[in-house]
Amino acid sequence: MYQKLIAQMRNTYHDITAKDGEKIKDCVQLLLKDIHMDNRERYPLPVVQLLRQVGFDLFRTEFQNPQQSGLIAVDSALGEQNALFASGRIILVNRNDSTAHQRFTIAHELAHYIFDYDEQNQLIYYKPYLTSETDDDVELRANRFAAELLMPTDDFKRYFYDLKSEQGDAFSLPNTVTELSRIFDAPPTAVQKRLYETGILTQQEADDNA
């Protein structure tokens, strides 16, 4: 069933860029709804469960490059290369990263599978995730998708303003970022970026408070 869903998503959203926030939001909602994970009160999102529903196995490892956070691989020969790989679709994450960062990496690699893998014409697909790749739109789009998946716009804003209201005159942005990071189990840096992606702060305001 997931193959039909992914094909639909690729057909509908194949041309989106990192700046197409609304389309990425729609894409995430379609994914979660069709695989019955659209109960948006379930935070943090069970991203490993989602990954397996889409047809991937997950492994934690150490990479030679310390800047490498993950790798997506689609290759029917994977089982021949390593007996641990029972599937031809795997995602590797850096076991030395925090749990929150690993979760973001999983969501990031899932975006590559949806947007960048051509299932009709590619028998093999490998794509590493390097944290140093910050200017590539393909990587930026994957990051934006991961952020929307883990911290959906509407709920992220609701939680932010609820926390701000609870704190009143004692409101602290750093403390709020920490709490949002805990709620969504997302990296604080991704939460910080989410503040201006969702329009809560301007990018300058977010940078000034980083």
Phi, psi and omega in degrees: 000321183296331181297320178294319179297312181298320178298321177296317181294318179297317181295321184279323190241022186296335187255011182286156178242177181297337183273353182274067185302318182293321179291322177295320176300314179297320180298315179298316180297322177297316180299310184292323181292315186286340176250021170062042175232037184263015172281096191284003174273355182275084178240143357290151180300133178285077190292330178292319176299318178299314181302317181290326177294330179280348173111016182249151168258152183243137176224145176252135186210181173246133178261150178295324178273115182296343179273358179272122180262337183193177177204133171253138180222129173237109187197117183295343182271004183302320180297330178286331182279329183210121184296341179291335185273100179275352183235155175271009179228112182224156169232129176256139174234156181284115183293345179276349177282158176296160178302319180298318180291322176299319178297319179295320179298317178302313180295322178298313182292327176299323177298319178299321179297320182287313190264332193244349179264126179263094186295334182284331188239355181241117176279332183231137179215124175231134179213111176280157177244109179252128182293344179282346181274086187253350185249355182278126184296329177298318179288321178296321178295318178297321177295318182294320177297314180300317180296319180292324180293314183280329185227071184306139188311306187297315182286325177300315179295320180297315178297319180300310185288331174294316179295320179296319179294319180297324183281334179058228182294344181269014183305133178228119180296315178302318179294324179292320176299317179299317181291320177296322177299321179291315183299314185266355185050054181236153180299140178305324179296324178289323176297315180302316180293326181296335181300322178265337174296327182267359177084008178292317176234157168287162179298323179296318178297318179296318179294322181294333183258006182293000000 
